[in-house]
Each structure stands twice: as structure tokens, then as C-alpha cells.
Amino acid sequence: MRTGSEPATARSALRARLWLCVWGLVWAVFGTAAFALVGRPGWAAACGVLLLVVTADMAMVLRHIRQGPHYQPGRDVPPYPPPDNGAPFRRPPRHRHP
């Protein structure tokens, strides 16, 4: 059921983001080491910068997971209820050109 409040009540898939960070971390480490061994310092530096970005993102994701159900609700936490202000959502009128 769509309520129109999805942007305000959206939840992030933090566990999926954590696994994507782990995947990116592995590839960034591999790329940094491989390019450094082959003698491509520019590409090794680019992979090193990517490694820093992935590490910072992983730290933020882990912080949000540790903060509990407010940021990462478990399966036992029901979804947010729709806003109950009594009035149904009405679309703005469309302008019809003759």
C-alpha cells in the first residue's frame, strides 16, 4: 500500500550495504596491491583512494547498524504506520490546455 510518505519512512538495507562494502574493500585492496606490483602508481593511488572511501562508508554503515532498530530494524519490528491525519492524499489539479 502506498501512502505518499515513503521518502520520510524509507529504510536502508544496511546489511546489504555492509556486504557490498566488504566486496569493494577486497577488490580495492587487491587492485592497490596488484597495480603497485606491476608498477602502475597512478592506478595504485586510485585504488588506494577507493579503499579509503569504502572504509569510511563501511564505518558509517557499521555505526548505523550498532545504533539499533532506529536505523536498522530487525524482522520483529513492523513497518512504520501510514500518517493518520484523517485526510486522504489528494493530487494537485492538472492544468488542461485547450
URLIN-V99943 format. One record per backbone hydrogen bond with DSSP energy under -1.0 kcal/mol. CO is the residue of the C=O (numbers start at 1). NH is the residue of the N-H. If there is no record, write none. Layout:
BEGIN
co | nh
CO | NH
CO | NH
END
This chain:
BEGIN
co | nh
5 | 9
12 | 14
13 | 17
14 | 18
15 | 19
16 | 20
17 | 21
18 | 22
19 | 23
20 | 24
21 | 25
22 | 26
23 | 27
24 | 28
25 | 29
26 | 30
27 | 31
28 | 32
29 | 33
30 | 34
31 | 35
32 | 36
33 | 37
34 | 38
35 | 39
35 | 40
40 | 44
41 | 45
42 | 46
43 | 47
44 | 48
45 | 49
46 | 50
47 | 51
48 | 52
49 | 53
50 | 54
51 | 55
52 | 56
53 | 57
54 | 58
55 | 59
56 | 60
57 | 61
58 | 62
59 | 63
60 | 64
61 | 65
62 | 66
63 | 67
65 | 68
68 | 71
68 | 72
74 | 77
END
